[in-house]
Amino acid sequence: MDFTLNSGDAQNKSLGLAPNLADLDRIDLRILDVLQREGRLSNLKLAEAVVLSPTAVLARVQRLSRDGYILGYEARLNPAQLGAAGMLVFVEVLLDRTTPNVFEAFKAAVQMHAEIMECHMLAGGFDDLLKTRMADMQAYRNFAGTVLWQLPGVRETRTYAVMEEVKSTTRLALGV
């Protein structure tokens, strides 16, 4: 097997990106960068931003979507305006057993609760890290008692209430 890096691989490696991104060129990366900053940008404005024809840009965006580089589009909502900014809470979850059926039951249950914004399975001192947003401590206490501690397999939790959101983004550093 030959694992020699081609020029695309070397470019992506220098950007901190995986070698399997060799199918993406600088224009693709620029399109992705612009779209993650402004997902509602018209095709014409996107074409101007990346200095390409609208037809070519549309074809590239369709390919990037079809190939799974673009997962979708959504609006980022302001939690303060919607009365949901009271508390951002991270929760470490330790499961009682680390078996496939416990993992699957926990993952399925987490999907059912909109209060859980993110769930990440981790290696280390606990099994999962949850991100939730609650109106206040009483709302979190209610959530903990009626949802969190009732999730399948939960043995122990540790709660971390955020005092200040210093940085919050979903943007990936594409190096463009």
Z-matrix of the N, CA and C atoms (Angstrom, degrees):
N
C 1 1.449
C 2 1.514 1 109.94
N 3 1.317 2 115.43 1 139.69
C 4 1.452 3 120.93 2 178.76
C 5 1.523 4 109.18 3 -106.00
N 6 1.328 5 117.52 4 118.52
C 7 1.457 6 122.24 5 179.87
C 8 1.520 7 111.43 6 -105.95
N 9 1.320 8 117.85 7 26.44
C 10 1.453 9 121.91 8 179.57
C 11 1.517 10 109.66 9 -65.48
N 12 1.316 11 116.41 10 133.80
C 13 1.458 12 121.06 11 177.73
C 14 1.513 13 109.87 12 -77.22
N 15 1.343 14 116.20 13 131.14
C 16 1.462 15 117.81 14 171.30
C 17 1.517 16 107.94 15 -86.32
N 18 1.311 17 117.39 16 177.06
C 19 1.475 18 119.77 17 -174.56
C 20 1.517 19 111.40 18 -61.71
N 21 1.337 20 118.16 19 -35.10
C 22 1.465 21 120.34 20 177.86
C 23 1.515 22 111.07 21 -65.88
N 24 1.348 23 115.75 22 -41.46
C 25 1.458 24 119.31 23 177.79
C 26 1.523 25 111.39 24 -63.02
N 27 1.330 26 117.07 25 -43.17
C 28 1.464 27 120.45 26 179.91
C 29 1.519 28 110.56 27 -63.40
N 30 1.326 29 116.55 28 -41.39
C 31 1.466 30 120.26 29 178.66
C 32 1.522 31 109.85 30 -62.64
N 33 1.331 32 118.00 31 -47.82
C 34 1.452 33 121.15 32 -179.16
C 35 1.520 34 111.55 33 -65.79
N 36 1.351 35 117.81 34 -36.51
C 37 1.459 36 120.71 35 178.14
C 38 1.526 37 109.95 36 -63.99
N 39 1.335 38 117.01 37 -39.70
C 40 1.468 39 119.70 38 179.62
C 41 1.519 40 111.30 39 -67.02
N 42 1.336 41 117.77 40 -23.01
C 43 1.458 42 122.02 41 177.56
C 44 1.524 43 111.76 42 -87.07
N 45 1.332 44 117.09 43 -2.60
C 46 1.454 45 120.56 44 -176.81
C 47 1.514 46 112.26 45 80.97
N 48 1.346 47 117.28 46 18.69
C 49 1.449 48 122.12 47 -178.25
C 50 1.525 49 110.13 48 -102.05
N 51 1.324 50 116.24 49 157.27
C 52 1.458 51 121.45 50 -178.55
C 53 1.523 52 110.94 51 -67.95
N 54 1.333 53 117.15 52 146.42
C 55 1.464 54 120.84 53 -179.97
C 56 1.528 55 113.81 54 -59.14
N 57 1.354 56 118.69 55 -23.71
C 58 1.454 57 119.72 56 -178.90
C 59 1.530 58 112.45 57 -70.61
N 60 1.306 59 118.07 58 1.66
C 61 1.461 60 121.52 59 177.35
C 62 1.520 61 111.80 60 -89.93
N 63 1.320 62 117.19 61 14.62
C 64 1.457 63 120.80 62 -178.30
C 65 1.523 64 111.87 63 -60.31
N 66 1.332 65 117.49 64 -19.91
C 67 1.462 66 120.62 65 178.38
C 68 1.521 67 112.17 66 -73.53
N 69 1.327 68 117.63 67 -12.82
C 70 1.464 69 121.29 68 -178.62
C 71 1.522 70 110.33 69 -98.03
N 72 1.323 71 115.51 70 132.94
C 73 1.460 72 119.40 71 175.21
C 74 1.533 73 108.91 72 -103.03
N 75 1.325 74 115.82 73 -177.41
C 76 1.475 75 121.02 74 -178.18
C 77 1.526 76 111.56 75 -59.22
N 78 1.322 77 117.86 76 -36.25
C 79 1.465 78 120.11 77 -179.52
C 80 1.525 79 110.13 78 -68.19
N 81 1.335 80 117.37 79 -42.67
C 82 1.464 81 120.30 80 176.24
C 83 1.529 82 110.66 81 -58.07
N 84 1.333 83 115.72 82 -46.53
C 85 1.469 84 119.71 83 179.77
C 86 1.522 85 111.11 84 -62.74
N 87 1.314 86 116.86 85 -39.23
C 88 1.474 87 120.79 86 177.98
C 89 1.525 88 110.58 87 -65.04
N 90 1.335 89 117.23 88 -42.00
C 91 1.470 90 120.89 89 176.82
C 92 1.527 91 109.97 90 -59.31
N 93 1.327 92 116.75 91 -47.47
C 94 1.463 93 120.56 92 179.57
C 95 1.522 94 111.47 93 -61.54
N 96 1.322 95 116.60 94 -41.64
C 97 1.461 96 120.90 95 179.55
C 98 1.525 97 111.15 96 -62.82
N 99 1.331 98 116.75 97 -46.83
C 100 1.461 99 120.51 98 -179.33
C 101 1.531 100 110.22 99 -64.89
N 102 1.322 101 117.34 100 -43.71
C 103 1.463 102 120.42 101 -178.72
C 104 1.525 103 112.95 102 -65.69
N 105 1.324 104 117.53 103 -34.25
C 106 1.465 105 116.97 104 179.94
C 107 1.523 106 111.64 105 -74.90
N 108 1.314 107 117.70 106 -19.03
C 109 1.467 108 120.74 107 173.36
C 110 1.521 109 111.23 108 -84.66
N 111 1.333 110 116.83 109 -36.22
C 112 1.466 111 121.61 110 -175.70
C 113 1.520 112 109.21 111 -144.01
N 114 1.324 113 116.47 112 83.93
C 115 1.453 114 122.01 113 -175.84
C 116 1.517 115 114.54 114 -69.29
N 117 1.327 116 117.18 115 -16.72
C 118 1.469 117 120.48 116 -179.28
C 119 1.517 118 112.77 117 -94.60
N 120 1.301 119 117.16 118 7.05
C 121 1.455 120 121.72 119 -179.26
C 122 1.529 121 109.64 120 -61.28
N 123 1.325 122 116.54 121 134.49
C 124 1.464 123 119.76 122 178.09
C 125 1.523 124 109.42 123 -66.98
N 126 1.305 125 115.46 124 157.80
C 127 1.463 126 120.70 125 179.01
C 128 1.529 127 110.34 126 -59.12
N 129 1.330 128 116.56 127 -38.95
C 130 1.462 129 120.51 128 179.90
C 131 1.534 130 111.12 129 -63.16
N 132 1.336 131 116.98 130 -46.08
C 133 1.468 132 120.44 131 178.86
C 134 1.528 133 110.97 132 -66.19
N 135 1.326 134 117.06 133 -37.47
C 136 1.458 135 120.57 134 177.33
C 137 1.528 136 109.94 135 -63.39
N 138 1.325 137 116.50 136 -42.53
C 139 1.463 138 121.03 137 178.26
C 140 1.523 139 110.89 138 -60.40
N 141 1.336 140 116.47 139 -41.64
C 142 1.471 141 120.44 140 177.53
C 143 1.523 142 110.52 141 -63.89
N 144 1.321 143 116.76 142 -41.03
C 145 1.469 144 120.96 143 -176.94
C 146 1.531 145 112.28 144 -65.31
N 147 1.334 146 117.38 145 -32.23
C 148 1.463 147 120.19 146 -177.74
C 149 1.529 148 112.28 147 -106.55
N 150 1.324 149 115.78 148 5.65
C 151 1.465 150 123.35 149 176.86
C 152 1.539 151 111.16 150 54.46
N 153 1.321 152 113.62 151 61.12
C 154 1.456 153 121.58 152 178.89
C 155 1.527 154 107.52 153 -146.71
N 156 1.297 155 118.38 154 160.95
C 157 1.468 156 120.84 155 179.72
C 158 1.526 157 109.77 156 -70.01
N 159 1.335 158 117.50 157 150.35
C 160 1.468 159 120.21 158 178.19
C 161 1.531 160 113.02 159 -57.30
N 162 1.315 161 117.58 160 -37.60
C 163 1.469 162 120.75 161 179.14
C 164 1.525 163 111.02 162 -64.04
N 165 1.317 164 116.63 163 -44.54
C 166 1.465 165 120.86 164 179.77
C 167 1.529 166 111.10 165 -65.71
N 168 1.330 167 116.24 166 -40.15
C 169 1.467 168 119.88 167 179.32
C 170 1.518 169 110.24 168 -65.24
N 171 1.322 170 117.31 169 -44.24
C 172 1.463 171 120.66 170 179.23
C 173 1.529 172 110.39 171 -58.84
N 174 1.314 173 117.25 172 -43.79
C 175 1.463 174 121.09 173 179.05
C 176 1.524 175 110.49 174 -62.33
N 177 1.321 176 117.16 175 -41.50
C 178 1.470 177 120.49 176 179.92
C 179 1.531 178 110.90 177 -66.81
N 180 1.328 179 117.49 178 -43.60
C 181 1.466 180 120.42 179 179.52
C 182 1.527 181 110.01 180 -62.97
N 183 1.310 182 117.58 181 -41.24
C 184 1.464 183 120.75 182 177.26
C 185 1.528 184 110.81 183 -62.12
N 186 1.335 185 117.32 184 -42.37
C 187 1.468 186 121.26 185 178.08
C 188 1.527 187 110.80 186 -65.11
N 189 1.334 188 116.66 187 -43.71
C 190 1.467 189 120.37 188 179.99
C 191 1.528 190 110.86 189 -62.90
N 192 1.318 191 117.21 190 -36.13
C 193 1.471 192 121.41 191 176.70
C 194 1.524 193 110.24 192 -70.25
N 195 1.315 194 116.76 193 -48.59
C 196 1.468 195 122.15 194 -178.70
C 197 1.537 196 111.21 195 -59.92
N 198 1.346 197 116.24 196 -38.87
C 199 1.463 198 120.66 197 -178.26
C 200 1.532 199 113.27 198 -82.65
N 201 1.325 200 117.80 199 0.14
C 202 1.464 201 121.49 200 174.11
C 203 1.512 202 115.82 201 87.20
N 204 1.333 203 118.66 202 8.32
C 205 1.470 204 120.05 203 176.36
C 206 1.524 205 110.37 204 -74.59
N 207 1.324 206 117.21 205 -33.79
C 208 1.465 207 122.84 206 175.31
C 209 1.522 208 106.29 207 -105.41
N 210 1.329 209 116.14 208 117.78
C 211 1.459 210 120.33 209 -177.17
C 212 1.518 211 112.72 210 -86.88
N 213 1.325 212 117.31 211 -24.60
C 214 1.454 213 120.91 212 -178.34
C 215 1.510 214 109.69 213 160.32
N 216 1.313 215 115.36 214 -174.45
C 217 1.461 216 121.66 215 -179.47
C 218 1.523 217 107.67 216 -130.44
N 219 1.332 218 115.08 217 140.62
C 220 1.458 219 119.40 218 177.58
C 221 1.515 220 109.48 219 -152.24
N 222 1.317 221 115.14 220 157.58
C 223 1.456 222 120.53 221 177.73
C 224 1.530 223 109.06 222 -89.10
N 225 1.312 224 116.74 223 136.75
C 226 1.472 225 120.75 224 172.67
C 227 1.516 226 106.65 225 -85.88
N 228 1.311 227 116.60 226 120.73
C 229 1.457 228 121.77 227 -176.68
C 230 1.523 229 110.40 228 -95.60
N 231 1.319 230 115.45 229 150.43
C 232 1.456 231 122.01 230 179.67
C 233 1.532 232 108.73 231 -88.65
N 234 1.330 233 117.97 232 108.23
C 235 1.470 234 120.58 233 -177.59
C 236 1.526 235 112.58 234 -59.41
N 237 1.332 236 118.30 235 -34.96
C 238 1.465 237 121.02 236 -178.84
C 239 1.527 238 110.65 237 -64.85
N 240 1.321 239 116.88 238 -41.22
C 241 1.465 240 120.82 239 179.84
C 242 1.526 241 111.76 240 -67.20
N 243 1.322 242 116.82 241 -25.82
C 244 1.458 243 121.17 242 -176.54
C 245 1.532 244 113.05 243 -101.35
N 246 1.327 245 116.46 244 8.95
C 247 1.457 246 120.38 245 177.85
C 248 1.519 247 113.89 246 71.45
N 249 1.329 248 116.74 247 21.28
C 250 1.469 249 120.04 248 -177.67
C 251 1.523 250 112.16 249 -114.52
N 252 1.320 251 117.26 250 12.88
C 253 1.458 252 119.64 251 -174.70
C 254 1.512 253 113.59 252 -92.13
N 255 1.315 254 117.88 253 0.00
C 256 1.447 255 120.57 254 -174.69
C 257 1.512 256 114.36 255 -50.18
N 258 1.324 257 117.20 256 -50.63
C 259 1.460 258 120.60 257 -176.14
C 260 1.514 259 111.00 258 -146.82
N 261 1.301 260 114.85 259 127.33
C 262 1.454 261 121.33 260 168.32
C 263 1.518 262 105.34 261 -99.58
N 264 1.327 263 116.78 262 127.64
C 265 1.456 264 120.76 263 -173.51
C 266 1.527 265 109.74 264 -130.26
N 267 1.328 266 115.58 265 130.45
C 268 1.455 267 121.50 266 171.96
C 269 1.526 268 107.53 267 -105.11
N 270 1.315 269 115.82 268 140.96
C 271 1.460 270 120.34 269 -176.98
C 272 1.527 271 109.29 270 -131.81
N 273 1.325 272 115.79 271 123.31
C 274 1.457 273 121.33 272 171.01
C 275 1.522 274 107.19 273 -82.24
N 276 1.313 275 116.61 274 133.89
C 277 1.463 276 121.17 275 178.87
C 278 1.523 277 108.87 276 -121.01
N 279 1.313 278 115.24 277 126.35
C 280 1.455 279 122.33 278 173.85
C 281 1.519 280 106.88 279 -107.88
N 282 1.320 281 116.70 280 123.32
C 283 1.464 282 120.89 281 -179.67
C 284 1.524 283 110.56 282 -86.83
N 285 1.320 284 116.04 283 154.78
C 286 1.465 285 118.84 284 -177.79
C 287 1.522 286 112.85 285 -72.06
N 288 1.344 287 117.27 286 -26.57
C 289 1.461 288 122.16 287 175.62
C 290 1.512 289 108.03 288 -143.96
N 291 1.315 290 116.24 289 150.46
C 292 1.466 291 120.00 290 177.23
C 293 1.523 292 108.74 291 -110.86
N 294 1.320 293 113.76 292 70.40
C 295 1.461 294 120.81 293 178.47
C 296 1.527 295 107.94 294 -116.83
N 297 1.315 296 117.16 295 155.37
C 298 1.468 297 119.94 296 -178.02
C 299 1.527 298 113.73 297 -53.49
N 300 1.323 299 118.40 298 -41.43
C 301 1.462 300 119.56 299 -178.11
C 302 1.530 301 112.04 300 -67.88
N 303 1.335 302 118.44 301 -35.32
C 304 1.468 303 121.17 302 176.74
C 305 1.536 304 109.71 303 -68.49
N 306 1.330 305 116.72 304 -44.71
C 307 1.470 306 120.01 305 177.13
C 308 1.522 307 111.03 306 -57.22
N 309 1.334 308 116.75 307 -46.89
C 310 1.463 309 120.96 308 -177.02
C 311 1.526 310 111.45 309 -66.06
N 312 1.324 311 117.36 310 -42.04
C 313 1.470 312 120.33 311 179.14
C 314 1.526 313 110.69 312 -64.44
N 315 1.325 314 116.55 313 -41.26
C 316 1.467 315 120.55 314 178.69
C 317 1.526 316 110.18 315 -64.38
N 318 1.337 317 117.18 316 -48.01
C 319 1.470 318 120.89 317 -179.63
C 320 1.518 319 111.21 318 -59.70
N 321 1.310 320 117.91 319 -42.41
C 322 1.468 321 121.14 320 179.73
C 323 1.524 322 110.99 321 -64.63
N 324 1.325 323 117.12 322 -41.69
C 325 1.465 324 120.57 323 -179.33
C 326 1.526 325 111.68 324 -66.84
N 327 1.328 326 117.12 325 -39.39
C 328 1.466 327 121.22 326 179.88
C 329 1.529 328 110.35 327 -60.72
N 330 1.333 329 116.75 328 -37.60
C 331 1.470 330 121.08 329 -179.10
C 332 1.529 331 111.89 330 -61.91
N 333 1.315 332 117.83 331 -23.32
C 334 1.463 333 122.68 332 -174.25
C 335 1.525 334 113.50 333 -83.77
N 336 1.331 335 118.30 334 -6.07
C 337 1.466 336 120.40 335 -173.21
C 338 1.525 337 111.16 336 -118.91
N 339 1.321 338 116.24 337 110.47
C 340 1.468 339 121.95 338 -177.97
C 341 1.528 340 112.00 339 -64.95
N 342 1.315 341 118.30 340 -22.81
C 343 1.469 342 120.74 341 179.00
C 344 1.523 343 111.63 342 -64.80
N 345 1.318 344 116.06 343 -24.68
C 346 1.463 345 121.10 344 178.38
C 347 1.524 346 106.93 345 -88.65
N 348 1.327 347 115.86 346 106.79
C 349 1.462 348 121.60 347 -175.52
C 350 1.527 349 111.86 348 -79.53
N 351 1.319 350 116.17 349 -36.88
C 352 1.457 351 121.56 350 -179.87
C 353 1.517 352 108.86 351 -144.64
N 354 1.333 353 114.95 352 150.31
C 355 1.461 354 121.59 353 174.09
C 356 1.516 355 107.10 354 -142.58
N 357 1.326 356 115.92 355 126.59
C 358 1.458 357 121.49 356 -178.32
C 359 1.525 358 109.30 357 -126.01
N 360 1.342 359 116.75 358 123.24
C 361 1.459 360 120.96 359 173.67
C 362 1.527 361 107.08 360 -79.27
N 363 1.323 362 116.32 361 131.30
C 364 1.461 363 121.38 362 -174.59
C 365 1.519 364 111.71 363 -124.13
N 366 1.311 365 114.24 364 160.40
C 367 1.463 366 121.06 365 168.96
C 368 1.522 367 106.16 366 -100.03
N 369 1.307 368 117.05 367 137.88
C 370 1.460 369 118.88 368 178.75
C 371 1.514 370 111.50 369 139.93
N 372 1.322 371 115.46 370 -145.58
C 373 1.456 372 121.77 371 -172.86
C 374 1.515 373 115.32 372 -76.19
N 375 1.321 374 119.02 373 -11.97
C 376 1.454 375 122.58 374 176.21
C 377 1.517 376 107.87 375 -144.54
N 378 1.317 377 116.63 376 172.56
C 379 1.463 378 120.08 377 -170.13
C 380 1.529 379 114.49 378 -94.80
N 381 1.313 380 117.32 379 -42.20
C 382 1.462 381 120.86 380 -175.48
C 383 1.524 382 110.30 381 -137.21
N 384 1.328 383 114.66 382 151.87
C 385 1.456 384 121.20 383 174.07
C 386 1.524 385 107.16 384 -121.48
N 387 1.323 386 115.67 385 123.72
C 388 1.457 387 121.82 386 -179.81
C 389 1.520 388 110.21 387 -106.04
N 390 1.328 389 115.86 388 146.02
C 391 1.464 390 122.12 389 172.62
C 392 1.519 391 106.47 390 -117.37
N 393 1.323 392 115.63 391 124.54
C 394 1.467 393 121.29 392 178.74
C 395 1.525 394 109.24 393 -131.40
N 396 1.310 395 115.50 394 160.16
C 397 1.463 396 120.71 395 174.95
C 398 1.517 397 106.95 396 -132.57
N 399 1.335 398 115.62 397 125.55
C 400 1.462 399 121.89 398 -176.48
C 401 1.526 400 110.34 399 -126.30
N 402 1.314 401 116.29 400 156.66
C 403 1.470 402 120.96 401 179.87
C 404 1.527 403 110.94 402 -65.17
N 405 1.338 404 116.86 403 -40.92
C 406 1.464 405 120.68 404 -177.69
C 407 1.529 406 108.79 405 -164.11
N 408 1.323 407 116.89 406 -177.21
C 409 1.461 408 121.47 407 -176.88
C 410 1.524 409 111.31 408 -64.86
N 411 1.326 410 117.77 409 -36.97
C 412 1.468 411 119.97 410 178.03
C 413 1.527 412 110.59 411 -63.66
N 414 1.312 413 117.16 412 -40.34
C 415 1.468 414 120.62 413 177.62
C 416 1.529 415 109.91 414 -63.95
N 417 1.333 416 116.54 415 -39.63
C 418 1.461 417 118.99 416 177.46
C 419 1.526 418 110.51 417 -65.87
N 420 1.312 419 116.99 418 -42.26
C 421 1.470 420 121.11 419 179.54
C 422 1.530 421 110.24 420 -59.32
N 423 1.326 422 116.30 421 -42.47
C 424 1.467 423 120.45 422 177.86
C 425 1.533 424 110.62 423 -64.10
N 426 1.323 425 116.32 424 -44.23
C 427 1.459 426 121.76 425 178.19
C 428 1.528 427 110.52 426 -60.57
N 429 1.333 428 116.51 427 -45.05
C 430 1.468 429 120.38 428 -179.13
C 431 1.525 430 110.53 429 -59.82
N 432 1.315 431 116.60 430 -44.90
C 433 1.462 432 120.31 431 -176.81
C 434 1.520 433 114.38 432 -73.80
N 435 1.316 434 116.85 433 -36.83
C 436 1.464 435 119.11 434 -174.48
C 437 1.527 436 113.90 435 -96.01
N 438 1.333 437 118.01 436 -21.60
C 439 1.461 438 120.35 437 -177.31
C 440 1.520 439 111.37 438 -121.21
N 441 1.315 440 116.17 439 -63.01
C 442 1.464 441 121.73 440 -169.77
C 443 1.527 442 112.28 441 -56.23
N 444 1.308 443 117.30 442 -54.04
C 445 1.458 444 120.27 443 -175.36
C 446 1.527 445 112.14 444 -75.60
N 447 1.324 446 116.88 445 -7.60
C 448 1.463 447 121.20 446 178.12
C 449 1.529 448 112.61 447 -96.80
N 450 1.344 449 117.05 448 -6.05
C 451 1.466 450 119.96 449 179.48
C 452 1.521 451 109.29 450 -63.38
N 453 1.329 452 117.75 451 143.87
C 454 1.466 453 120.09 452 -177.46
C 455 1.522 454 113.06 453 -61.54
N 456 1.332 455 114.57 454 132.46
C 457 1.454 456 120.79 455 174.04
C 458 1.514 457 115.79 456 85.60
N 459 1.336 458 119.16 457 -3.58
C 460 1.464 459 120.54 458 -176.45
C 461 1.525 460 109.72 459 -71.93
N 462 1.331 461 114.87 460 121.88
C 463 1.458 462 120.84 461 176.84
C 464 1.516 463 111.01 462 -101.05
N 465 1.347 464 116.01 463 -39.67
C 466 1.466 465 120.12 464 -173.27
C 467 1.517 466 109.10 465 -153.05
N 468 1.330 467 115.79 466 147.48
C 469 1.466 468 120.55 467 175.07
C 470 1.521 469 109.77 468 -133.94
N 471 1.310 470 114.77 469 154.63
C 472 1.470 471 122.16 470 171.93
C 473 1.514 472 106.51 471 -131.75
N 474 1.317 473 116.01 472 130.34
C 475 1.458 474 122.08 473 -174.44
C 476 1.520 475 110.70 474 -107.79
N 477 1.340 476 115.16 475 137.00
C 478 1.460 477 121.90 476 177.53
C 479 1.523 478 108.35 477 -128.50
N 480 1.332 479 115.98 478 105.65
C 481 1.456 480 120.74 479 177.35
C 482 1.527 481 108.45 480 -82.51
N 483 1.312 482 116.85 481 130.12
C 484 1.462 483 122.10 482 -177.61
C 485 1.526 484 109.53 483 -78.50
N 486 1.324 485 116.29 484 129.74
C 487 1.462 486 121.11 485 177.82
C 488 1.524 487 111.56 486 -84.94
N 489 1.340 488 116.74 487 -34.18
C 490 1.460 489 120.86 488 -179.71
C 491 1.529 490 108.77 489 -155.48
N 492 1.315 491 116.16 490 132.74
C 493 1.466 492 120.44 491 173.84
C 494 1.518 493 107.45 492 -84.29
N 495 1.299 494 116.85 493 106.75
C 496 1.463 495 121.90 494 -178.03
C 497 1.516 496 110.59 495 -80.67
N 498 1.319 497 116.96 496 -40.29
C 499 1.470 498 121.36 497 178.15
C 500 1.513 499 108.28 498 -150.21
N 501 1.313 500 115.85 499 134.16
C 502 1.456 501 121.00 500 177.85
C 503 1.517 502 108.18 501 -143.87
N 504 1.318 503 116.61 502 114.94
C 505 1.454 504 120.72 503 -179.26
C 506 1.519 505 109.88 504 -150.04
N 507 1.308 506 115.59 505 158.57
C 508 1.460 507 120.96 506 172.97
C 509 1.532 508 109.68 507 -113.21
N 510 1.303 509 117.12 508 2.03
C 511 1.475 510 121.62 509 -176.02
C 512 1.525 511 111.21 510 -74.17
N 513 1.328 512 114.89 511 139.64
C 514 1.456 513 121.33 512 174.34
C 515 1.526 514 109.17 513 -94.93
N 516 1.315 515 117.02 514 140.95
C 517 1.465 516 121.60 515 176.51
C 518 1.517 517 108.35 516 -77.35
N 519 1.324 518 116.48 517 107.26
C 520 1.458 519 121.18 518 -177.44
C 521 1.517 520 113.14 519 -98.70
N 522 1.319 521 117.20 520 -3.86
C 523 1.459 522 120.75 521 176.05
C 524 1.518 523 114.95 522 69.51
N 525 1.327 524 116.43 523 25.74
C 526 1.483 525 118.93 524 178.24
C 527 1.504 526 109.79 525 -107.14
